[in-house]
Structures are given as C-alpha cells and as structure tokens.
Amino acid sequence: MTTKYSKDDKMQAFVYLRDLIKPGDTVYTMIKHVSRSGMYRVIDLYIMKDNEPQRISGFAAKLLEGYDDNHEGCKAGGCGMDMGFHLVHNLGYALFGDGFECTGERCPSNDHSNGDRDYSPHMHKSGGYSLHQRRL
C-alpha cells in the first residue's frame, strides 16, 4: 500500500526540514530492513541536534520515496549502491535543489572532488551534495 502525500503535507515537511537541516550537516542512516531479493530497503534517518539524535524519517519520507509503516522508516528501492547515501543525496536535492553556499573546508559538494579547490563563499549548483551521510 502506497501512501499518497498531499502538496500541503510535502510543503510542511519541506519547511520543517529546511529550518532544521543546513548545508554541511550530517544525516545518519540506519538500515532497518532489507527484502529477500535485496531490491528494497527501509532506512531510518537521523540528525544530531544539541548532542541528541533527532529522527527525521517521517518528514523526509514525504520528500523521498515514502514511509514504510511495517518497518518504520524511509523506503528505498533499488540496489547496486549505498542506499543510505541515495536517500541523503535525494533529501539534499529536495531541500537545496537550487544550490547552496559553500560551507568551507568540510564542504560536501562534489565540485571539490572534481577540481574546485575554492572553499571561499560561493554557490554550488547541485543541492544533492549539500549533506554528509554517515551510517549508524
């Protein structure tokens, strides 16, 4: 059963997460379920605020592939790559799709891996690489 989210639900999730998460933040992922075929995963997403983990899966799911009620996490279909990275990359793109300002030496943008050694304040075009991802 696929949950359909209204535009209003998606906008509320966007506003909440955009206020909570900033470019350069780390999103922590925890795999909760893998299907027998390996083609589907359920992954929980967390950020750290005030040295406490804060679960953001319910909000992020509205901007990503949806929420799995049985396993309580974000849906991730597919295989052949780090699906936690996939969700975090897509979340970054959903939140900062128009780009983001370089965060300095620890900036996660792929531009720096592709030759851009400028860490001074400037805009990166791809919001997908605005967030760091770490597994729990």
Secondary structure as UniProt FT lines:
FT   HELIX           7..20
FT   TURN            23..24
FT   STRAND          26..34
FT   TURN            36..37
FT   STRAND          40..49
FT   TURN            50..51
FT   STRAND          52..55
FT   HELIX           57..63
FT   TURN            64..65
FT   STRAND          67..68
FT   TURN            69..72
FT   STRAND          73..77
FT   HELIX           83..96
FT   TURN            97..98
FT   STRAND          100..101
FT   TURN            105..106
FT   HELIX           110..113
FT   TURN            114..115
FT   STRAND          123..124
FT   HELIX           127..129
FT   STRAND          132..135
//
